[in-house]
Amino acid sequence: MTPATASERTVHRGRLLVTSHYWQPHTGGIETVAAAHAEALVARGWSVAAHSARTEPSTPERERHGDFELRRHRAWNPLEQRFRVPVPFPTPGVTARLRVAAGGCDVIMSHGHVYPMTVAAARAADQARRPFVVMQHSPFVDYPRPIETIERVADRVVGRWVLERADLVLCVSQFTEAYVRSIAPRATTTVVPNGVDCTRFTVGRDRPDTGSVRFVCVRRLVPRNGVDLLLEAWRTAAVGDRATLTIAGDGPERASLERRARDLPGVTWLGRVDDESLVRLLQDAHASIVPTRSGEGFGLVAAESHACGTPVVATAQGALPEVVRNGVDGLVVPPASPRALACAISLLVDDAGMRERLAAGARRTDWSWDGVADQLDAILQRFVALRRR
């Protein structure tokens, strides 16, 4: 993130209360974006108070994150424990606590439409008569039954109420915006994409020549992210003697995925990696693979890969075709098709010229956090101005 100038820091924009279902170090795209938003808005003169959930008693209730404070509310998550669905339920009283916090803020912004923390924030906004903004990251996510049925009902009852109650819904992509409008036709929406820190994610030195074509996949290891499809495609492509596949990320599926890949040549598991290692992985790879099965609201790792000059092989799922241009900065294949994914992998292994052309097209900074943060800052300032009239 580009540091704010001294003059920017002296201008007090307003007081913002932010809620998210989880916060870092819990892994996930929403957690990453929520933290980046908070840091960027603080740098632009906002006072930020963040609220999230904690399911482990050992997790601190309050802690400083740079220039803002995070408060975690005690919660229970039976869905994640049994079905790997990250929806924590805060203990009773969270609405009252948020209502008290809302009294000291100008705007409330919540990440995600059906999380109990967001519902509590919406009620607190009503009670405190504060503007309420929702940042919507995801469209519908395919889960096994009965979770899928529960999700559909929740979207059309709880989600619709939250989205139509909001003064504005910020959607991370056109695909996500279309989904919001399908379940909440009276919601007021606009697109504010996710961003990439282009001071960190940059085109690196020349890729090291190791004699192999290097693929990387950075994913939270949950079913909807499709790493199982990638392993099947890798087996079909049978390129392990000429290429390597490095999988970075953690999650509840890791053990079963590693067992499935035990006899696959060229596959390496890194687990969760730090920010510096992530950048190096993307810079050194010949291609980044995003094999999403369902629910891709934006495709942050695809945008980060492009900022590093690395082409992307992605499934045509969710908003990924908005980020990856087929034949220009990557290859887009049909979703849930290991065979199509295997063909794309084989093509890149066999065709050095194509790898070079796609890498040249991938040097993009379209999704700079500075531009995104400026857009978000301007939107929130309008709500402060309206409230102070």
Secondary structure, 3 states (H helix, E strand, C coil): CCCCCHHHHHCCCEEEEEECCCCCCCCCHHHHHHHHHHHHHHHCCEEEEEEEEECCCCCCCEEEECCEEEEEEEEECHHHHHHCCCCCEECCCHHHHHHHHHCCCCEEEEECCCCHHHHHHHHHHHHHCCCEEEEECCCCCCCCCCHHHHHHHHHHHHHHHHHHHCCEEEECCHHHHHHHHHHCCCCCEEECCCCECCCCCCCCCCCCCCCCEEEEEECCCCHHHCHHHHHHHHHHHCCCCCEEEEEECCCCCHHHHHHHCCCCCCEEEEECCCHHHHHHHHHHCCEEEECCCCCCCCCHHHHHHHHCCCCEEEECCCCHHHHCCECCCEEEECCCCHHHHHHHHHHHHHCHHHHHHHHHHCCCCCCEHHHHHHHHHHHHHHHHHHHCC
